[in-house]
Amino acid sequence: MPPSIFWTLAGLASYFGGAFPTGYLLVKLKTGKDVRTLGSGNIGATNVARALGAAWFVPVFVVDFLKGFAPVFWMAPWVARRWPCDS
């Protein structure tokens, strides 16, 4: 696969993975309510904990953390091996 196609697909996958609204979907599935109309209006873990209870903070936080961490954690070593910096 040409590198440009790979980077395009990796970028799109990272973008859409990061755009996945974990808190919004969880509250919508559990209660049928829109978390953006509850508490602070944010879809993050803290507002989900306000809407559903403290036990839901950790799962939402972990998924939201991994959405940002995983693409960097797995792609950075791959890039470093294939395009090493000579300086």
HUCORUR-V981221 format. One record per backbone hydrogen bond with DSSP energy under -1.0 kcal/mol. CO is the residue of the C=O (numbers start at 1). NH is the residue of the N-H. Records with the same first field share a line. If there is no record, write none. Layout:
BEGIN
CO: NH  NH
END
This chain:
BEGIN
2: 6
3: 7
4: 8
5: 9
6: 10
7: 11
8: 12
9: 13
10: 14
11: 15
12: 16
13: 17
14: 18
15: 19
20: 22
21: 25
22: 26
23: 27
24: 28
25: 29
26: 30
27: 31
28: 32
34: 37
35: 38
38: 41
44: 48
45: 49
46: 50
47: 51
48: 52
49: 53
53: 56
54: 57
56: 60
57: 61
58: 62
59: 63
60: 64
61: 65
62: 66
63: 67
65: 69
66: 70
69: 73
70: 74
71: 75
72: 76
75: 79
76: 80
77: 81
78: 82
79: 83
END
